[in-house]
Amino acid sequence: MTSGTTAELTDLQFYDLNIGYIVGENETILKTTNGGTNWLIQNLALLMICILWILLMHF
């Protein structure tokens, strides 16, 4: 499997058969939506903004 990054990857979590995340050094975050066939590098700043928006909307 090719991740598309040279960062050391340290943890993997799948939420269902298709959606999963890998995290690693240097704030590396990868996401798959097809069971790990392809991995996309995620933008940490954008993810943090989305998380903050979700938290603010629910409280």
Buried (B, 14 or more C-beta within 10 A) or exposed (E): EEBEBEBEBEEEEEEEEEEBBBBBEEEBBBBBEEEBEBBEEBEEEEBEEEEEEEEEEEE
